Structure formats: structure tokens, C-alpha cells
Amino acid sequence: MALYRLRIEAGLTQMALAKMVGTTASVISRLEDADYRGHSLSMLRRITQALGWRIELRLVPATGPLRGRNRPRRPAA
């Protein structure tokens, strides 16, 4: 949904954005679909750069136990 909003705010069609990043309008359409789970970080970065944005990725602790693994040890203070 965020990509759709950014594209619309930039006044671009899916075809225009696709040409800017070297892909097809169908790829842009898929990426804008809220149910799509095949996002490529490199493609998202290309699109956000074309729209004048950047991606920030954060790692946060998981809630609950890690499945089948020992919890990572915290460094001694």
C-alpha cells in the first residue's frame, strides 16, 4: 500500500514508474498488492529511489521463544 501511495503522490502511472526502474507495469502492480509476499529488497530499493525515498531496515527482538534454537546470549556487561 505504501508504494501505491508514493507513486500516486508522485503523479506517476504504473507504466511510468516501471520505465524509470527498468521493469514492467505488471511488476509494479504486484508490488503494490497488499497480499503479495514476494518483494525483492533490491527492487523495492530501486522503486523508492526513483520516487525520492529510501528504505530503512530495522532488526528488533522477536517476541516469544525462538523455534528449536537456543536464545542468543547477551554480551556480559
C-alpha positions, 0 to 999 in steps of 0.5 A: 500500500505504501508504494501505491501511495508514493507513486500516486503522490508522485503523479506517476502511472504504473507504466511510468514508474516501471520505465524509470526502474527498468521493469514492467507495469505488471511488476509494479502492480504486484508490488503494490498488492497488499497480499503479495509476499514476494518483494525483492529488497533490491527492487523495492530499493530501486522503486523508492529511489526513483520516487525520492525515498529510501528504505530503512531496515530495522532488526528488533527482538522477536517476541516469544521463544525462538523455534528449536534454537537456543536464545542468543546470549547477551554480551556480559556487561 
